[in-house]
Amino acid sequence: MGTLAAVLGTCCVAPWAVGLVGVSGAVTLARLARWQPWFLIVAAVMLAMAFYWAYRPAPVCADGSCETTSRRRLRWFVWIAALVVAALGVAALNPLLLYHIH
């Protein structure tokens, strides 16, 4: 049933994809669709690394020679990226949600 909804929903999504990236771009994106779960896994691993860098403990220097900088901007970017990846993951893994929005 989900496959039928995805096939029927392409009439609404396909023209936008072709209009945005062109015919050759849409064909290329369709060929990459089978790799989508792997791309999401790689994105999750990279986000985990970004969260580590954003929230890792500051280095401790006894003589005060270490320069500590604020990571506030980095943390904002990491959280925004996490929200974007989560939204794309939900849309990619749940086609019914994507096709029933309109």
N, CA, C and O of each residue as an XYZ file, in Angstrom:
408
protein
N       0.826     -1.187      0.000
C       0.000      0.000      0.000
C       0.872      1.254      0.000
O       0.554      2.237     -0.669
N       1.975      1.216      0.754
C       2.887      2.353      0.781
C       3.534      2.583     -0.573
O       3.759      3.724     -0.976
N       3.836      1.488     -1.281
C       4.443      1.620     -2.600
C       3.452      2.255     -3.574
O       3.828      3.086     -4.400
N       2.190      1.857     -3.471
C       1.173      2.430     -4.337
C       1.027      3.926     -4.083
O       0.897      4.711     -5.023
N       1.049      4.314     -2.820
C       0.950      5.741     -2.483
C       2.169      6.496     -2.993
O       2.046      7.625     -3.468
N       3.338      5.886     -2.898
C       4.547      6.546     -3.395
C       4.497      6.713     -4.907
O       4.881      7.761     -5.426
N       4.031      5.695     -5.619
C       3.936      5.779     -7.073
C       2.908      6.823     -7.476
O       3.151      7.616     -8.386
N       1.771      6.831     -6.813
C       0.737      7.806     -7.147
C       1.142      9.222     -6.737
O       0.702     10.190     -7.356
N       1.961      9.351     -5.718
C       2.390     10.666     -5.259
C       3.453     11.305     -6.136
O       3.714     12.502     -6.017
N       4.069     10.528     -7.013
C       5.105     11.107     -7.867
C       4.555     12.141     -8.835
O       5.303     12.974     -9.347
N       3.252     12.093     -9.089
C       2.685     13.101     -9.985
C       2.789     14.493     -9.381
O       2.801     15.484    -10.111
N       2.864     14.581     -8.052
C       2.968     15.883     -7.394
C       4.417     16.296     -7.153
O       4.738     17.483     -7.190
N       5.284     15.330     -6.909
C       6.668     15.630     -6.558
C       7.569     15.689     -7.786
O       8.470     16.526     -7.846
N       7.346     14.826     -8.753
C       8.235     14.736     -9.905
C       8.353     16.051    -10.682
O       9.471     16.422    -11.041
N       7.270     16.771    -10.959
C       7.454     18.043    -11.685
C       8.316     19.050    -10.933
O       9.088     19.783    -11.552
N       8.196     19.096     -9.624
C       9.037     20.015     -8.837
C      10.497     19.603     -8.916
O      11.375     20.451     -9.075
N      10.759     18.312     -8.807
C      12.145     17.844     -8.875
C      12.752     18.146    -10.236
O      13.892     18.603    -10.323
N      12.004     17.895    -11.288
C      12.509     18.166    -12.635
C      12.706     19.667    -12.831
O      13.675     20.092    -13.462
N      11.795     20.464    -12.297
C      11.926     21.910    -12.437
C      13.105     22.475    -11.680
O      13.722     23.442    -12.124
N      13.427     21.882    -10.537
C      14.522     22.399     -9.721
C      15.898     21.948    -10.198
O      16.834     22.745    -10.243
N      16.019     20.692    -10.549
C      17.352     20.175    -10.893
C      17.483     19.775    -12.356
O      18.559     19.344    -12.772
N      16.427     19.904    -13.145
C      16.484     19.534    -14.547
C      16.279     18.041    -14.728
O      16.271     17.278    -13.762
N      16.114     17.638    -15.976
C      15.839     16.236    -16.271
C      17.036     15.360    -15.907
O      16.868     14.319    -15.272
N      18.223     15.763    -16.296
C      19.395     14.934    -15.995
C      19.661     14.881    -14.491
O      20.092     13.852    -13.971
N      19.404     15.989    -13.794
C      19.567     15.983    -12.340
C      18.552     15.086    -11.660
O      18.883     14.404    -10.690
N      17.314     15.076    -12.154
C      16.286     14.211    -11.576
C      16.622     12.743    -11.796
O      16.398     11.913    -10.916
N      17.164     12.421    -12.978
C      17.562     11.042    -13.257
C      18.713     10.631    -12.343
O      18.727      9.517    -11.819
N      19.673     11.526    -12.154
C      20.805     11.237    -11.266
C      20.330     11.026     -9.841
O      20.779     10.095     -9.171
N      19.429     11.877     -9.366
C      18.901     11.713     -8.010
C      18.121     10.416     -7.871
O      18.175      9.772     -6.823
N      17.399     10.026     -8.906
C      16.661      8.763     -8.858
C      17.628      7.580     -8.776
O      17.344      6.590     -8.102
N      18.759      7.680     -9.455
C      19.751      6.593     -9.386
C      20.403      6.505     -8.007
O      20.824      5.427     -7.588
N      20.488      7.626     -7.306
C      21.086      7.625     -5.962
C      20.111      7.214     -4.870
O      20.509      7.076     -3.714
N      18.846      7.017     -5.210
C      17.826      6.715     -4.207
C      18.123      5.423     -3.445
O      17.794      5.322     -2.263
N      18.723      4.459     -4.083
C      19.016      3.194     -3.392
C      20.084      3.363     -2.307
O      20.188      2.531     -1.406
N      20.874      4.433     -2.391
C      21.917      4.692     -1.409
C      21.435      5.596     -0.268
O      22.202      5.900      0.645
N      20.197      6.015     -0.317
C      19.679      6.973      0.648
C      19.840      6.537      2.113
O      20.246      7.363      2.931
N      19.546      5.292      2.481
C      19.767      4.904      3.881
C      21.228      5.037      4.315
O      21.512      5.414      5.452
N      22.151      4.724      3.403
C      23.575      4.855      3.730
C      23.976      6.319      3.904
O      24.780      6.647      4.776
N      23.414      7.196      3.069
C      23.690      8.625      3.217
C      23.190      9.133      4.561
O      23.838      9.963      5.198
N      22.028      8.630      4.993
C      21.496      9.042      6.299
C      22.379      8.542      7.444
O      22.571      9.246      8.436
N      22.906      7.345      7.308
C      23.804      6.809      8.342
C      25.083      7.637      8.411
O      25.546      7.978      9.500
N      25.655      7.962      7.250
C      26.873      8.788      7.220
C      26.584     10.166      7.816
O      27.406     10.703      8.559
N      25.428     10.738      7.496
C      25.067     12.044      8.058
C      24.935     11.963      9.574
O      25.345     12.885     10.279
N      24.368     10.872     10.082
C      24.228     10.706     11.531
C      25.597     10.575     12.203
O      25.814     11.132     13.279
N      26.512      9.848     11.578
C      27.857      9.707     12.140
C      28.574     11.055     12.148
O      29.240     11.407     13.122
N      28.433     11.801     11.060
C      29.072     13.116     11.004
C      28.461     14.078     12.027
O      29.169     14.899     12.610
N      27.158     13.976     12.241
C      26.528     14.801     13.273
C      27.022     14.418     14.666
O      27.219     15.281     15.522
N      27.218     13.130     14.884
C      27.757     12.698     16.177
C      29.147     13.289     16.402
O      29.468     13.730     17.505
N      29.969     13.298     15.354
C      31.298     13.901     15.469
C      31.194     15.406     15.714
O      31.954     15.963     16.506
N      30.257     16.058     15.037
C      30.080     17.506     15.229
C      29.618     17.816     16.640
O      30.078     18.785     17.242
N      28.704     16.998     17.182
C      28.267     17.213     18.561
C      29.423     17.007     19.540
O      29.538     17.720     20.536
N      30.278     16.021     19.246
C      31.445     15.817     20.115
C      32.332     17.057     20.109
O      32.748     17.526     21.168
N      32.626     17.593     18.916
C      33.485     18.772     18.824
C      32.843     19.992     19.468
O      33.540     20.833     20.037
N      31.535     20.093     19.385
C      30.851     21.265     19.934
C      30.748     21.209     21.459
O      30.766     22.244     22.125
N      30.641     20.000     22.008
C      30.411     19.870     23.452
C      31.544     19.180     24.201
O      31.383     18.822     25.367
N      32.677     18.991     23.552
C      33.789     18.344     24.255
C      34.316     19.273     25.351
O      34.158     20.490     25.264
N      34.936     18.703     26.376
C      35.468     19.542     27.453
C      36.596     20.444     26.958
O      37.389     20.066     26.095
N      36.642     21.609     27.511
C      37.708     22.555     27.151
C      39.041     22.035     27.690
O      39.072     21.423     28.757
N      40.139     22.266     26.971
C      41.443     21.802     27.453
C      41.838     22.541     28.729
O      41.579     23.733     28.894
N      42.468     21.796     29.613
C      42.920     22.373     30.874
C      44.415     22.666     30.763
O      45.222     21.768     30.522
N      44.763     23.927     30.942
C      46.166     24.330     30.895
C      46.540     24.937     32.242
O      45.894     25.862     32.733
N      47.580     24.400     32.811
C      47.992     24.871     34.134
C      48.594     26.268     34.083
O      48.405     27.062     35.005
N      49.318     26.570     33.009
C      49.987     27.868     32.948
C      49.131     28.954     32.284
O      49.564     30.103     32.200
N      47.928     28.614     31.811
C      47.033     29.599     31.210
C      47.358     29.933     29.774
O      46.856     30.928     29.250
N      48.186     29.132     29.117
C      48.572     29.423     27.744
C      47.539     28.936     26.724
O      47.616     29.287     25.547
N      46.579     28.133     27.170
C      45.554     27.638     26.242
C      44.539     28.737     25.956
O      44.086     29.455     26.848
N      44.208     28.834     24.699
C      43.243     29.835     24.288
C      41.875     29.173     24.172
O      41.690     28.265     23.361
N      40.937     29.616     24.963
C      39.591     29.058     24.903
C      38.695     30.025     24.140
O      38.660     31.224     24.418
N      37.983     29.477     23.185
C      37.056     30.278     22.401
C      35.642     29.778     22.648
O      35.439     28.630     23.042
N      34.690     30.629     22.419
C      33.295     30.262     22.601
C      32.854     29.337     21.469
O      33.172     29.577     20.304
N      32.136     28.304     21.808
C      31.613     27.365     20.819
C      30.113     27.562     20.608
O      29.434     26.684     20.074
N      29.611     28.694     21.021
C      28.172     28.953     20.932
C      27.677     28.897     19.477
O      26.663     28.260     19.194
N      28.384     29.557     18.566
C      27.971     29.556     17.158
C      28.039     28.152     16.576
O      27.140     27.742     15.843
N      29.096     27.411     16.893
C      29.232     26.037     16.412
C      28.072     25.180     16.910
O      27.531     24.372     16.155
N      27.689     25.348     18.161
C      26.572     24.573     18.716
C      25.264     24.893     18.001
O      24.451     24.003     17.753
N      25.064     26.175     17.669
C      23.862     26.548     16.922
C      23.845     25.857     15.557
O      22.825     25.292     15.162
N      24.955     25.899     14.844
C      25.031     25.267     13.536
C      24.815     23.755     13.622
O      24.158     23.169     12.761
N      25.361     23.134     14.649
C      25.206     21.681     14.795
C      23.745     21.337     15.046
O      23.230     20.379     14.468
N      23.077     22.095     15.891
C      21.661     21.820     16.166
C      20.797     22.067     14.940
O      19.867     21.301     14.688
N      21.073     23.109     14.172
C      20.313     23.371     12.947
C      20.536     22.244     11.944
O      19.591     21.777     11.308
N      21.780     21.812     11.806
C      22.078     20.705     10.893
C      21.380     19.427     11.349
O      20.885     18.667     10.517
N      21.335     19.183     12.648
C      20.662     17.992     13.162
C      19.166     18.035     12.856
O      18.574     17.015     12.502
N      18.564     19.196     12.992
C      17.134     19.316     12.680
C      16.871     19.102     11.188
O      15.893     18.455     10.814
N      17.736     19.640     10.347
C      17.577     19.455      8.897
C      17.729     17.983      8.529
O      16.926     17.455      7.760
N      18.743     17.318      9.064
C      18.954     15.897      8.762
C      17.795     15.062      9.294
O      17.356     14.124      8.629
N      17.297     15.388     10.476
C      16.153     14.648     11.027
C      14.914     14.829     10.156
O      14.194     13.866      9.895
N      14.664     16.046      9.710
C      13.500     16.289      8.845
C      13.627     15.553      7.520
O      12.662     14.956      7.042
N      14.812     15.592      6.926
C      15.028     14.870      5.667
C      14.930     13.353      5.867
O      14.429     12.638      4.999
N      15.409     12.875      7.005
C      15.316     11.446      7.291
C      13.881     10.987      7.452
O      13.502      9.926      6.954
N      13.082     11.783      8.145
C      11.667     11.437      8.311
C      10.971     11.452      6.958
O      10.197     10.546      6.651
N      11.237     12.470      6.148
C      10.613     12.553      4.828
C      11.075     11.417      3.918
O      10.287     10.902      3.125
N      12.326     11.028      4.023
C      12.853      9.978      3.157
C      12.381      8.593      3.569
O      12.113      7.746      2.716
N      12.279      8.361      4.858
C      11.920      7.033      5.337
C      10.420      6.833      5.488
O       9.969      5.711      5.722
N       9.645      7.894      5.360
C       8.207      7.788      5.478
C       7.555      8.500      4.297
O       7.119      9.643      4.439
N       7.478      7.854      3.141
C       6.927      8.523      1.970
C       5.460      8.911      2.116
O       5.001      9.846      1.460
N       4.727      8.212      2.958
C       3.324      8.586      3.138
C       3.195      9.993      3.712
O       2.299     10.742      3.325
N       4.066     10.346      4.612
C       4.036     11.694      5.190
C       4.340     12.726      4.110
O       3.696     13.774      4.061
N       5.286     12.452      3.267
C       5.692     13.378      2.217
C       4.572     13.599      1.203
O       4.380     14.722      0.739
N       3.833     12.549      0.854
C       2.843     12.670     -0.200
C       1.472     13.114      0.298
O       0.623     13.477     -0.517
N       1.229     13.097      1.592
C      -0.071     13.508      2.113
C      -0.061     14.896      2.707
O      -1.035     15.297      3.345
N       1.016     15.644      2.515
C       1.090     16.993      3.063
C       0.188     17.935      2.285
O      -0.482     18.776      2.885
N       0.154     17.814      0.975
C      -0.635     18.771      0.196
C      -2.070     18.485      0.424
O      -2.931     19.167     -0.132
